[in-house]
């Protein structure tokens, strides 16, 4: 994707959650994971869209620790693991060893969990985040409650239909609504590159978060990592909405002011622009 276009669309920083670490550019990248760590022959090694050297197959618990060390040596600030029930998956002992190795280096672990038993596997191994809100089936309330205690879910709801209602989209919204009801922590994410997604702030993703029960304040926190300070500014009528989340490159700005009404919030926030040296907002 063209990162300068993303910046022009209001994105001041991104997370790269899987790819060839030698191909990572520092522009806009807040955090990157290095290669997908997966079982031999596991997802996404069989996908045509995967660039060369973007996957690292894990053969044992010892190999898991080696793979984490390799990613860390490349500068990875988190670790990406896949658990896809449609193909080979890491055994529980190997997945746990991988998470332990990452945590020993203070690296959070993000899991692509898709299909029966994969959310449970991620939770039991001690993973910190899910790369996508679960969408293949409605989850048991007890499982969601346990996830909410110590996991963060990255939303990525708009990939399921790109604004059109689909069973996967409705399932993801329902699972996220339950997760939020248990005070689970959510991060805004779009899985950009997965279909016709906007190259900028995605109003459809924001609307999906609203449907899942997130307030404007919750959504701003999910998008930036900040909380009360910038929300108070937004409510006071200023058109600055954030100074950026942890590691963010530049602050962002809503030129017309942020509309906090349920109907206008998403479209308003989608007009956000990065407040770089080329932007000169009005002074008060």
PAVOKE-551701 format. One record per residue (C-alpha): residue number from 1; residue in three letters; x, y negated, z. Coordinates in steps of 0.001 Angstrom, whole numbers, plus 500000, padded with zeros to 6 digits. Example, Ala and Ser with C-alpha at 12.3 -4.5 7.8 and 13.67 -1.06 7.14 Angstrom:
2
<pt><pos>1</pos><code>Ala</code><px>512300</px><py>504500</py><pz>507800</pz></pt>
<pt><pos>2</pos><code>Ser</code><px>513670</px><py>501060</py><pz>507140</pz></pt>
END
This chain:
284
<pt><pos>1</pos><code>Unk</code><px>500000</px><py>500000</py><pz>500000</pz></pt>
<pt><pos>2</pos><code>Unk</code><px>501075</px><py>496406</py><pz>499470</pz></pt>
<pt><pos>3</pos><code>Unk</code><px>501853</px><py>495028</py><pz>502918</pz></pt>
<pt><pos>4</pos><code>Unk</code><px>501881</px><py>491338</py><pz>501910</pz></pt>
<pt><pos>5</pos><code>Unk</code><px>498293</px><py>491798</py><pz>500697</pz></pt>
<pt><pos>6</pos><code>Unk</code><px>497375</px><py>493214</py><pz>504097</pz></pt>
<pt><pos>7</pos><code>Unk</code><px>498892</px><py>490216</py><pz>505788</pz></pt>
<pt><pos>8</pos><code>Unk</code><px>496912</px><py>487892</py><pz>503515</pz></pt>
<pt><pos>9</pos><code>Unk</code><px>493780</px><py>489768</py><pz>504643</pz></pt>
<pt><pos>10</pos><code>Unk</code><px>494331</px><py>488972</py><pz>508308</pz></pt>
<pt><pos>11</pos><code>Unk</code><px>496475</px><py>491928</py><pz>509455</pz></pt>
<pt><pos>12</pos><code>Unk</code><px>499529</px><py>490856</py><pz>511452</pz></pt>
<pt><pos>13</pos><code>Unk</code><px>500798</px><py>494311</py><pz>512310</pz></pt>
<pt><pos>14</pos><code>Unk</code><px>500187</px><py>497973</py><pz>511477</pz></pt>
<pt><pos>15</pos><code>Unk</code><px>500991</px><py>501422</py><pz>512833</pz></pt>
<pt><pos>16</pos><code>Unk</code><px>502444</px><py>503926</py><pz>510373</pz></pt>
<pt><pos>17</pos><code>Unk</code><px>501155</px><py>507267</py><pz>511650</pz></pt>
<pt><pos>18</pos><code>Unk</code><px>503036</px><py>509707</py><pz>509485</pz></pt>
<pt><pos>19</pos><code>Unk</code><px>505436</px><py>509625</py><pz>506580</pz></pt>
<pt><pos>20</pos><code>Unk</code><px>509034</px><py>509724</py><pz>505436</pz></pt>
<pt><pos>21</pos><code>Unk</code><px>510886</px><py>507752</py><pz>508125</pz></pt>
<pt><pos>22</pos><code>Unk</code><px>513566</px><py>506599</py><pz>505691</pz></pt>
<pt><pos>23</pos><code>Unk</code><px>510861</px><py>504897</py><pz>503599</pz></pt>
<pt><pos>24</pos><code>Unk</code><px>509500</px><py>502747</py><pz>506432</pz></pt>
<pt><pos>25</pos><code>Unk</code><px>509827</px><py>499009</py><pz>505888</pz></pt>
<pt><pos>26</pos><code>Unk</code><px>510005</px><py>496721</py><pz>508937</pz></pt>
<pt><pos>27</pos><code>Unk</code><px>507567</px><py>494212</py><pz>507400</pz></pt>
<pt><pos>28</pos><code>Unk</code><px>504329</px><py>494255</py><pz>509465</pz></pt>
<pt><pos>29</pos><code>Unk</code><px>505177</px><py>497632</py><pz>511003</pz></pt>
<pt><pos>30</pos><code>Unk</code><px>504680</px><py>497454</py><pz>514771</pz></pt>
<pt><pos>31</pos><code>Unk</code><px>505127</px><py>501177</py><pz>515391</pz></pt>
<pt><pos>32</pos><code>Unk</code><px>505843</px><py>504239</py><pz>513281</pz></pt>
<pt><pos>33</pos><code>Unk</code><px>505718</px><py>507941</py><pz>513939</pz></pt>
<pt><pos>34</pos><code>Unk</code><px>508101</px><py>509474</py><pz>511459</pz></pt>
<pt><pos>35</pos><code>Unk</code><px>507050</px><py>512731</py><pz>509768</pz></pt>
<pt><pos>36</pos><code>Unk</code><px>503883</px><py>514698</py><pz>510449</pz></pt>
<pt><pos>37</pos><code>Unk</code><px>504861</px><py>517496</py><pz>512842</pz></pt>
<pt><pos>38</pos><code>Unk</code><px>502892</px><py>520597</py><pz>511903</pz></pt>
<pt><pos>39</pos><code>Unk</code><px>502829</px><py>524379</py><pz>511865</pz></pt>
<pt><pos>40</pos><code>Unk</code><px>504564</px><py>526155</py><pz>508971</pz></pt>
<pt><pos>41</pos><code>Unk</code><px>502198</px><py>525747</py><pz>506033</pz></pt>
<pt><pos>42</pos><code>Unk</code><px>499899</px><py>523554</py><pz>508119</pz></pt>
<pt><pos>43</pos><code>Unk</code><px>498125</px><py>520333</py><pz>507245</pz></pt>
<pt><pos>44</pos><code>Unk</code><px>499125</px><py>518175</py><pz>505422</pz></pt>
<pt><pos>45</pos><code>Unk</code><px>501910</px><py>520171</py><pz>503746</pz></pt>
<pt><pos>46</pos><code>Unk</code><px>499389</px><py>521494</py><pz>501212</pz></pt>
<pt><pos>47</pos><code>Unk</code><px>498043</px><py>518062</py><pz>500200</pz></pt>
<pt><pos>48</pos><code>Unk</code><px>499010</px><py>516458</py><pz>496897</pz></pt>
<pt><pos>49</pos><code>Unk</code><px>499061</px><py>512966</py><pz>498400</pz></pt>
<pt><pos>50</pos><code>Unk</code><px>501910</px><py>513720</py><pz>500814</pz></pt>
<pt><pos>51</pos><code>Unk</code><px>505190</px><py>512034</py><pz>499756</pz></pt>
<pt><pos>52</pos><code>Unk</code><px>508408</px><py>514059</py><pz>499955</pz></pt>
<pt><pos>53</pos><code>Unk</code><px>509992</px><py>514434</py><pz>503397</pz></pt>
<pt><pos>54</pos><code>Unk</code><px>506797</px><py>513325</py><pz>505156</pz></pt>
<pt><pos>55</pos><code>Unk</code><px>506246</px><py>516606</py><pz>507039</pz></pt>
<pt><pos>56</pos><code>Unk</code><px>508384</px><py>518537</py><pz>509491</pz></pt>
<pt><pos>57</pos><code>Unk</code><px>507346</px><py>522138</py><pz>510115</pz></pt>
<pt><pos>58</pos><code>Unk</code><px>507761</px><py>523336</py><pz>513702</pz></pt>
<pt><pos>59</pos><code>Unk</code><px>508802</px><py>526963</py><pz>514256</pz></pt>
<pt><pos>60</pos><code>Unk</code><px>509156</px><py>527270</py><pz>518027</pz></pt>
<pt><pos>61</pos><code>Unk</code><px>509062</px><py>525308</py><pz>521285</pz></pt>
<pt><pos>62</pos><code>Unk</code><px>512803</px><py>524680</py><pz>520957</pz></pt>
<pt><pos>63</pos><code>Unk</code><px>512332</px><py>523463</py><pz>517406</pz></pt>
<pt><pos>64</pos><code>Unk</code><px>509594</px><py>521156</py><pz>518655</pz></pt>
<pt><pos>65</pos><code>Unk</code><px>512054</px><py>519431</py><pz>520980</pz></pt>
<pt><pos>66</pos><code>Unk</code><px>514556</px><py>519146</py><pz>518116</pz></pt>
<pt><pos>67</pos><code>Unk</code><px>511927</px><py>517575</py><pz>515836</pz></pt>
<pt><pos>68</pos><code>Unk</code><px>511026</px><py>514985</py><pz>518460</pz></pt>
<pt><pos>69</pos><code>Unk</code><px>514709</px><py>514145</py><pz>518910</pz></pt>
<pt><pos>70</pos><code>Unk</code><px>515091</px><py>513719</py><pz>515141</pz></pt>
<pt><pos>71</pos><code>Unk</code><px>512108</px><py>511373</py><pz>514931</pz></pt>
<pt><pos>72</pos><code>Unk</code><px>513373</px><py>509380</py><pz>517893</pz></pt>
<pt><pos>73</pos><code>Unk</code><px>516810</px><py>509072</py><pz>516281</pz></pt>
<pt><pos>74</pos><code>Unk</code><px>515136</px><py>507528</py><pz>513214</pz></pt>
<pt><pos>75</pos><code>Unk</code><px>513534</px><py>504936</py><pz>515501</pz></pt>
<pt><pos>76</pos><code>Unk</code><px>510048</px><py>506402</py><pz>515855</pz></pt>
<pt><pos>77</pos><code>Unk</code><px>508082</px><py>504822</py><pz>518695</pz></pt>
<pt><pos>78</pos><code>Unk</code><px>505404</px><py>507500</py><pz>518789</pz></pt>
<pt><pos>79</pos><code>Unk</code><px>504990</px><py>511068</py><pz>517533</pz></pt>
<pt><pos>80</pos><code>Unk</code><px>502340</px><py>512361</py><pz>515097</pz></pt>
<pt><pos>81</pos><code>Unk</code><px>501151</px><py>515968</py><pz>515296</pz></pt>
<pt><pos>82</pos><code>Unk</code><px>498503</px><py>517735</py><pz>513250</pz></pt>
<pt><pos>83</pos><code>Unk</code><px>495924</px><py>520242</py><pz>514450</pz></pt>
<pt><pos>84</pos><code>Unk</code><px>493744</px><py>521235</py><pz>511484</pz></pt>
<pt><pos>85</pos><code>Unk</code><px>491511</px><py>524261</py><pz>511937</pz></pt>
<pt><pos>86</pos><code>Unk</code><px>491384</px><py>524795</py><pz>508177</pz></pt>
<pt><pos>87</pos><code>Unk</code><px>494933</px><py>526145</py><pz>508105</pz></pt>
<pt><pos>88</pos><code>Unk</code><px>497885</px><py>527199</py><pz>510287</pz></pt>
<pt><pos>89</pos><code>Unk</code><px>498104</px><py>525432</py><pz>513640</pz></pt>
<pt><pos>90</pos><code>Unk</code><px>500825</px><py>525184</py><pz>516260</pz></pt>
<pt><pos>91</pos><code>Unk</code><px>500476</px><py>527696</py><pz>519112</pz></pt>
<pt><pos>92</pos><code>Unk</code><px>499486</px><py>526151</py><pz>522437</pz></pt>
<pt><pos>93</pos><code>Unk</code><px>502941</px><py>526741</py><pz>523924</pz></pt>
<pt><pos>94</pos><code>Unk</code><px>504662</px><py>524988</py><pz>521013</pz></pt>
<pt><pos>95</pos><code>Unk</code><px>502237</px><py>522065</py><pz>521032</pz></pt>
<pt><pos>96</pos><code>Unk</code><px>502727</px><py>521626</py><pz>524780</pz></pt>
<pt><pos>97</pos><code>Unk</code><px>506505</px><py>521762</py><pz>524371</pz></pt>
<pt><pos>98</pos><code>Unk</code><px>506292</px><py>519113</py><pz>521678</pz></pt>
<pt><pos>99</pos><code>Unk</code><px>504217</px><py>516800</py><pz>523871</pz></pt>
<pt><pos>100</pos><code>Unk</code><px>506560</px><py>517350</py><pz>526815</pz></pt>
<pt><pos>101</pos><code>Unk</code><px>509584</px><py>516546</py><pz>524651</pz></pt>
<pt><pos>102</pos><code>Unk</code><px>507943</px><py>513343</py><pz>523408</pz></pt>
<pt><pos>103</pos><code>Unk</code><px>506958</px><py>512252</py><pz>526888</pz></pt>
<pt><pos>104</pos><code>Unk</code><px>510475</px><py>512893</py><pz>528150</pz></pt>
<pt><pos>105</pos><code>Unk</code><px>511539</px><py>510169</py><pz>525701</pz></pt>
<pt><pos>106</pos><code>Unk</code><px>508551</px><py>507965</py><pz>526628</pz></pt>
<pt><pos>107</pos><code>Unk</code><px>506976</px><py>508476</py><pz>523205</pz></pt>
<pt><pos>108</pos><code>Unk</code><px>503162</px><py>508728</py><pz>523037</pz></pt>
<pt><pos>109</pos><code>Unk</code><px>501745</px><py>511599</py><pz>520990</pz></pt>
<pt><pos>110</pos><code>Unk</code><px>499009</px><py>511023</py><pz>518400</pz></pt>
<pt><pos>111</pos><code>Unk</code><px>497139</px><py>514082</py><pz>517119</pz></pt>
<pt><pos>112</pos><code>Unk</code><px>495187</px><py>514528</py><pz>513908</pz></pt>
<pt><pos>113</pos><code>Unk</code><px>492501</px><py>516841</py><pz>515337</pz></pt>
<pt><pos>114</pos><code>Unk</code><px>490133</px><py>518290</py><pz>512737</pz></pt>
<pt><pos>115</pos><code>Unk</code><px>487828</px><py>521227</py><pz>513206</pz></pt>
<pt><pos>116</pos><code>Unk</code><px>486729</px><py>523570</py><pz>516000</pz></pt>
<pt><pos>117</pos><code>Unk</code><px>488989</px><py>523716</py><pz>519043</pz></pt>
<pt><pos>118</pos><code>Unk</code><px>491403</px><py>521026</py><pz>517902</pz></pt>
<pt><pos>119</pos><code>Unk</code><px>490311</px><py>518273</py><pz>520297</pz></pt>
<pt><pos>120</pos><code>Unk</code><px>490521</px><py>520772</py><pz>523146</pz></pt>
<pt><pos>121</pos><code>Unk</code><px>494009</px><py>521796</py><pz>522003</pz></pt>
<pt><pos>122</pos><code>Unk</code><px>495186</px><py>518182</py><pz>521934</pz></pt>
<pt><pos>123</pos><code>Unk</code><px>493730</px><py>517458</py><pz>525358</pz></pt>
<pt><pos>124</pos><code>Unk</code><px>495132</px><py>520599</py><pz>526981</pz></pt>
<pt><pos>125</pos><code>Unk</code><px>498591</px><py>519885</py><pz>525581</pz></pt>
<pt><pos>126</pos><code>Unk</code><px>498574</px><py>516416</py><pz>527149</pz></pt>
<pt><pos>127</pos><code>Unk</code><px>498407</px><py>514346</py><pz>523950</pz></pt>
<pt><pos>128</pos><code>Unk</code><px>497805</px><py>510638</py><pz>524384</pz></pt>
<pt><pos>129</pos><code>Unk</code><px>495739</px><py>509692</py><pz>521330</pz></pt>
<pt><pos>130</pos><code>Unk</code><px>493567</px><py>511073</py><pz>518577</pz></pt>
<pt><pos>131</pos><code>Unk</code><px>494333</px><py>509601</py><pz>515163</pz></pt>
<pt><pos>132</pos><code>Unk</code><px>490637</px><py>509759</py><pz>514242</pz></pt>
<pt><pos>133</pos><code>Unk</code><px>487375</px><py>509769</py><pz>516137</pz></pt>
<pt><pos>134</pos><code>Unk</code><px>486221</px><py>513415</py><pz>515918</pz></pt>
<pt><pos>135</pos><code>Unk</code><px>483785</px><py>513751</py><pz>513038</pz></pt>
<pt><pos>136</pos><code>Unk</code><px>483300</px><py>517425</py><pz>512160</pz></pt>
<pt><pos>137</pos><code>Unk</code><px>480876</px><py>518234</py><pz>515021</pz></pt>
<pt><pos>138</pos><code>Unk</code><px>479244</px><py>516650</py><pz>518035</pz></pt>
<pt><pos>139</pos><code>Unk</code><px>481490</px><py>517270</py><pz>521032</pz></pt>
<pt><pos>140</pos><code>Unk</code><px>480451</px><py>518652</py><pz>524394</pz></pt>
<pt><pos>141</pos><code>Unk</code><px>479843</px><py>515896</py><pz>526921</pz></pt>
<pt><pos>142</pos><code>Unk</code><px>482294</px><py>517410</py><pz>529378</pz></pt>
<pt><pos>143</pos><code>Unk</code><px>485047</px><py>517490</py><pz>526786</pz></pt>
<pt><pos>144</pos><code>Unk</code><px>484422</px><py>513863</py><pz>525844</pz></pt>
<pt><pos>145</pos><code>Unk</code><px>484448</px><py>512851</py><pz>529504</pz></pt>
<pt><pos>146</pos><code>Unk</code><px>487785</px><py>514589</py><pz>530020</pz></pt>
<pt><pos>147</pos><code>Unk</code><px>489205</px><py>512885</py><pz>526931</pz></pt>
<pt><pos>148</pos><code>Unk</code><px>488051</px><py>509495</py><pz>528204</pz></pt>
<pt><pos>149</pos><code>Unk</code><px>490038</px><py>509908</py><pz>531397</pz></pt>
<pt><pos>150</pos><code>Unk</code><px>493430</px><py>509809</py><pz>529709</pz></pt>
<pt><pos>151</pos><code>Unk</code><px>493193</px><py>509621</py><pz>525913</pz></pt>
<pt><pos>152</pos><code>Unk</code><px>492810</px><py>506800</py><pz>523416</pz></pt>
<pt><pos>153</pos><code>Unk</code><px>490821</px><py>507390</py><pz>520239</pz></pt>
<pt><pos>154</pos><code>Unk</code><px>491645</px><py>505494</py><pz>517038</pz></pt>
<pt><pos>155</pos><code>Unk</code><px>488350</px><py>504745</py><pz>515319</pz></pt>
<pt><pos>156</pos><code>Unk</code><px>488742</px><py>505286</py><pz>511501</pz></pt>
<pt><pos>157</pos><code>Unk</code><px>484970</px><py>505652</py><pz>511058</pz></pt>
<pt><pos>158</pos><code>Unk</code><px>484704</px><py>503897</py><pz>507698</pz></pt>
<pt><pos>159</pos><code>Unk</code><px>486607</px><py>506666</py><pz>505886</pz></pt>
<pt><pos>160</pos><code>Unk</code><px>483408</px><py>508731</py><pz>506164</pz></pt>
<pt><pos>161</pos><code>Unk</code><px>481389</px><py>507160</py><pz>503387</pz></pt>
<pt><pos>162</pos><code>Unk</code><px>483004</px><py>503708</py><pz>503085</pz></pt>
<pt><pos>163</pos><code>Unk</code><px>479883</px><py>501949</py><pz>504328</pz></pt>
<pt><pos>164</pos><code>Unk</code><px>477383</px><py>504600</py><pz>503221</pz></pt>
<pt><pos>165</pos><code>Unk</code><px>475670</px><py>506731</py><pz>505850</pz></pt>
<pt><pos>166</pos><code>Unk</code><px>477020</px><py>510298</py><pz>505816</pz></pt>
<pt><pos>167</pos><code>Unk</code><px>476752</px><py>513159</py><pz>508324</pz></pt>
<pt><pos>168</pos><code>Unk</code><px>480436</px><py>512767</py><pz>509184</pz></pt>
<pt><pos>169</pos><code>Unk</code><px>480027</px><py>509035</py><pz>509807</pz></pt>
<pt><pos>170</pos><code>Unk</code><px>476995</px><py>509515</py><pz>512033</pz></pt>
<pt><pos>171</pos><code>Unk</code><px>478743</px><py>512295</py><pz>513960</pz></pt>
<pt><pos>172</pos><code>Unk</code><px>481819</px><py>510139</py><pz>514508</pz></pt>
<pt><pos>173</pos><code>Unk</code><px>479711</px><py>507209</py><pz>515733</pz></pt>
<pt><pos>174</pos><code>Unk</code><px>477812</px><py>509480</py><pz>518122</pz></pt>
<pt><pos>175</pos><code>Unk</code><px>481028</px><py>510973</py><pz>519516</pz></pt>
<pt><pos>176</pos><code>Unk</code><px>482580</px><py>507525</py><pz>519910</pz></pt>
<pt><pos>177</pos><code>Unk</code><px>479442</px><py>506186</py><pz>521602</pz></pt>
<pt><pos>178</pos><code>Unk</code><px>479662</px><py>508963</py><pz>524179</pz></pt>
<pt><pos>179</pos><code>Unk</code><px>483409</px><py>508377</py><pz>524611</pz></pt>
<pt><pos>180</pos><code>Unk</code><px>482798</px><py>504664</py><pz>525212</pz></pt>
<pt><pos>181</pos><code>Unk</code><px>480029</px><py>505457</py><pz>527708</pz></pt>
<pt><pos>182</pos><code>Unk</code><px>482682</px><py>507255</py><pz>529785</pz></pt>
<pt><pos>183</pos><code>Unk</code><px>484965</px><py>504192</py><pz>529553</pz></pt>
<pt><pos>184</pos><code>Unk</code><px>487272</px><py>505767</py><pz>526992</pz></pt>
<pt><pos>185</pos><code>Unk</code><px>489883</px><py>503483</py><pz>525422</pz></pt>
<pt><pos>186</pos><code>Unk</code><px>489443</px><py>502754</py><pz>521708</pz></pt>
<pt><pos>187</pos><code>Unk</code><px>491893</px><py>501376</py><pz>519156</pz></pt>
<pt><pos>188</pos><code>Unk</code><px>490665</px><py>499857</py><pz>515895</pz></pt>
<pt><pos>189</pos><code>Unk</code><px>492065</px><py>501790</py><pz>512959</pz></pt>
<pt><pos>190</pos><code>Unk</code><px>491061</px><py>502369</py><pz>509351</pz></pt>
<pt><pos>191</pos><code>Unk</code><px>493391</px><py>505079</py><pz>507939</pz></pt>
<pt><pos>192</pos><code>Unk</code><px>494149</px><py>502621</py><pz>505170</pz></pt>
<pt><pos>193</pos><code>Unk</code><px>494853</px><py>504360</py><pz>501885</pz></pt>
<pt><pos>194</pos><code>Unk</code><px>492163</px><py>506981</py><pz>502500</pz></pt>
<pt><pos>195</pos><code>Unk</code><px>489674</px><py>505849</py><pz>499866</pz></pt>
<pt><pos>196</pos><code>Unk</code><px>488312</px><py>502411</py><pz>498925</pz></pt>
<pt><pos>197</pos><code>Unk</code><px>489037</px><py>500522</py><pz>502119</pz></pt>
<pt><pos>198</pos><code>Unk</code><px>489505</px><py>496734</py><pz>502336</pz></pt>
<pt><pos>199</pos><code>Unk</code><px>493094</px><py>495501</py><pz>502329</pz></pt>
<pt><pos>200</pos><code>Unk</code><px>492504</px><py>493413</py><pz>505420</pz></pt>
<pt><pos>201</pos><code>Unk</code><px>490193</px><py>493269</py><pz>508417</pz></pt>
<pt><pos>202</pos><code>Unk</code><px>487430</px><py>495798</py><pz>507710</pz></pt>
<pt><pos>203</pos><code>Unk</code><px>483958</px><py>494447</py><pz>508525</pz></pt>
<pt><pos>204</pos><code>Unk</code><px>482421</px><py>497899</py><pz>507978</pz></pt>
<pt><pos>205</pos><code>Unk</code><px>484703</px><py>499431</py><pz>510601</pz></pt>
<pt><pos>206</pos><code>Unk</code><px>483769</px><py>496645</py><pz>513008</pz></pt>
<pt><pos>207</pos><code>Unk</code><px>480049</px><py>497261</py><pz>512424</pz></pt>
<pt><pos>208</pos><code>Unk</code><px>480583</px><py>500961</py><pz>513110</pz></pt>
<pt><pos>209</pos><code>Unk</code><px>482273</px><py>500061</py><pz>516395</pz></pt>
<pt><pos>210</pos><code>Unk</code><px>479269</px><py>497911</py><pz>517265</pz></pt>
<pt><pos>211</pos><code>Unk</code><px>476955</px><py>500854</py><pz>516540</pz></pt>
<pt><pos>212</pos><code>Unk</code><px>479086</px><py>502961</py><pz>518887</pz></pt>
<pt><pos>213</pos><code>Unk</code><px>478381</px><py>500503</py><pz>521696</pz></pt>
<pt><pos>214</pos><code>Unk</code><px>481462</px><py>498287</py><pz>521709</pz></pt>
<pt><pos>215</pos><code>Unk</code><px>480877</px><py>494634</py><pz>522544</pz></pt>
<pt><pos>216</pos><code>Unk</code><px>482720</px><py>491826</py><pz>520727</pz></pt>
<pt><pos>217</pos><code>Unk</code><px>485144</px><py>491685</py><pz>523654</pz></pt>
<pt><pos>218</pos><code>Unk</code><px>485710</px><py>495447</py><pz>523429</pz></pt>
<pt><pos>219</pos><code>Unk</code><px>486356</px><py>495229</py><pz>519694</pz></pt>
<pt><pos>220</pos><code>Unk</code><px>488822</px><py>492370</py><pz>520042</pz></pt>
<pt><pos>221</pos><code>Unk</code><px>490668</px><py>494374</py><pz>522667</pz></pt>
<pt><pos>222</pos><code>Unk</code><px>490654</px><py>497445</py><pz>520395</pz></pt>
<pt><pos>223</pos><code>Unk</code><px>492119</px><py>495378</py><pz>517559</pz></pt>
<pt><pos>224</pos><code>Unk</code><px>494758</px><py>493429</py><pz>519471</pz></pt>
<pt><pos>225</pos><code>Unk</code><px>495516</px><py>495070</py><pz>522785</pz></pt>
<pt><pos>226</pos><code>Unk</code><px>494679</px><py>491823</py><pz>524580</pz></pt>
<pt><pos>227</pos><code>Unk</code><px>491779</px><py>491358</py><pz>526944</pz></pt>
<pt><pos>228</pos><code>Unk</code><px>490365</px><py>488559</py><pz>529067</pz></pt>
<pt><pos>229</pos><code>Unk</code><px>492593</px><py>485655</py><pz>528015</pz></pt>
<pt><pos>230</pos><code>Unk</code><px>491819</px><py>485573</py><pz>524323</pz></pt>
<pt><pos>231</pos><code>Unk</code><px>488199</px><py>486603</py><pz>524845</pz></pt>
<pt><pos>232</pos><code>Unk</code><px>487757</px><py>483581</py><pz>527094</pz></pt>
<pt><pos>233</pos><code>Unk</code><px>489268</px><py>481404</py><pz>524355</pz></pt>
<pt><pos>234</pos><code>Unk</code><px>486920</px><py>482878</py><pz>521757</pz></pt>
<pt><pos>235</pos><code>Unk</code><px>483925</px><py>482163</py><pz>523947</pz></pt>
<pt><pos>236</pos><code>Unk</code><px>484977</px><py>478566</py><pz>524504</pz></pt>
<pt><pos>237</pos><code>Unk</code><px>484564</px><py>477646</py><pz>520851</pz></pt>
<pt><pos>238</pos><code>Unk</code><px>488156</px><py>477649</py><pz>519663</pz></pt>
<pt><pos>239</pos><code>Unk</code><px>488932</px><py>479253</py><pz>516336</pz></pt>
<pt><pos>240</pos><code>Unk</code><px>492034</px><py>481051</py><pz>517618</pz></pt>
<pt><pos>241</pos><code>Unk</code><px>491155</px><py>484614</py><pz>518534</pz></pt>
<pt><pos>242</pos><code>Unk</code><px>494411</px><py>486233</py><pz>519611</pz></pt>
<pt><pos>243</pos><code>Unk</code><px>498120</px><py>485846</py><pz>519976</pz></pt>
<pt><pos>244</pos><code>Unk</code><px>498667</px><py>489394</py><pz>518757</pz></pt>
<pt><pos>245</pos><code>Unk</code><px>498871</px><py>492724</py><pz>520509</pz></pt>
<pt><pos>246</pos><code>Unk</code><px>501942</px><py>494437</py><pz>521906</pz></pt>
<pt><pos>247</pos><code>Unk</code><px>504619</px><py>494191</py><pz>519238</pz></pt>
<pt><pos>248</pos><code>Unk</code><px>502484</px><py>492073</py><pz>516947</pz></pt>
<pt><pos>249</pos><code>Unk</code><px>504338</px><py>489949</py><pz>514432</pz></pt>
<pt><pos>250</pos><code>Unk</code><px>502221</px><py>486783</py><pz>514307</pz></pt>
<pt><pos>251</pos><code>Unk</code><px>499013</px><py>485403</py><pz>515827</pz></pt>
<pt><pos>252</pos><code>Unk</code><px>495713</px><py>485374</py><pz>513931</pz></pt>
<pt><pos>253</pos><code>Unk</code><px>493096</px><py>482713</py><pz>513376</pz></pt>
<pt><pos>254</pos><code>Unk</code><px>489436</px><py>482583</py><pz>512301</pz></pt>
<pt><pos>255</pos><code>Unk</code><px>489163</px><py>479384</py><pz>510277</pz></pt>
<pt><pos>256</pos><code>Unk</code><px>485432</px><py>478844</py><pz>510775</pz></pt>
<pt><pos>257</pos><code>Unk</code><px>485332</px><py>479908</py><pz>514409</pz></pt>
<pt><pos>258</pos><code>Unk</code><px>484394</px><py>483319</py><pz>515730</pz></pt>
<pt><pos>259</pos><code>Unk</code><px>480680</px><py>484170</py><pz>515657</pz></pt>
<pt><pos>260</pos><code>Unk</code><px>479990</px><py>486377</py><pz>518678</pz></pt>
<pt><pos>261</pos><code>Unk</code><px>476383</px><py>487154</py><pz>517710</pz></pt>
<pt><pos>262</pos><code>Unk</code><px>475727</px><py>490831</py><pz>516903</pz></pt>
<pt><pos>263</pos><code>Unk</code><px>474672</px><py>490040</py><pz>513331</pz></pt>
<pt><pos>264</pos><code>Unk</code><px>477491</px><py>487670</py><pz>512475</pz></pt>
<pt><pos>265</pos><code>Unk</code><px>480445</px><py>489028</py><pz>514409</pz></pt>
<pt><pos>266</pos><code>Unk</code><px>481862</px><py>491533</py><pz>511889</pz></pt>
<pt><pos>267</pos><code>Unk</code><px>481740</px><py>489243</py><pz>508873</pz></pt>
<pt><pos>268</pos><code>Unk</code><px>483138</px><py>486375</py><pz>510928</pz></pt>
<pt><pos>269</pos><code>Unk</code><px>486058</px><py>488417</py><pz>512206</pz></pt>
<pt><pos>270</pos><code>Unk</code><px>486796</px><py>489690</py><pz>508699</pz></pt>
<pt><pos>271</pos><code>Unk</code><px>487748</px><py>486109</py><pz>507738</pz></pt>
<pt><pos>272</pos><code>Unk</code><px>490687</px><py>486184</py><pz>510163</pz></pt>
<pt><pos>273</pos><code>Unk</code><px>493999</px><py>485040</py><pz>508744</pz></pt>
<pt><pos>274</pos><code>Unk</code><px>497537</px><py>485457</py><pz>510006</pz></pt>
<pt><pos>275</pos><code>Unk</code><px>498782</px><py>482209</py><pz>511481</pz></pt>
<pt><pos>276</pos><code>Unk</code><px>502118</px><py>482065</py><pz>509725</pz></pt>
<pt><pos>277</pos><code>Unk</code><px>504138</px><py>479003</py><pz>508729</pz></pt>
<pt><pos>278</pos><code>Unk</code><px>502137</px><py>478668</py><pz>505500</pz></pt>
<pt><pos>279</pos><code>Unk</code><px>498863</px><py>478191</py><pz>507447</pz></pt>
<pt><pos>280</pos><code>Unk</code><px>498127</px><py>474833</py><pz>509034</pz></pt>
<pt><pos>281</pos><code>Unk</code><px>494978</px><py>475027</py><pz>511229</pz></pt>
<pt><pos>282</pos><code>Unk</code><px>493358</px><py>471803</py><pz>512301</pz></pt>
<pt><pos>283</pos><code>Unk</code><px>494526</px><py>470239</py><pz>515544</pz></pt>
<pt><pos>284</pos><code>Unk</code><px>492190</px><py>469243</py><pz>518323</pz></pt>
END
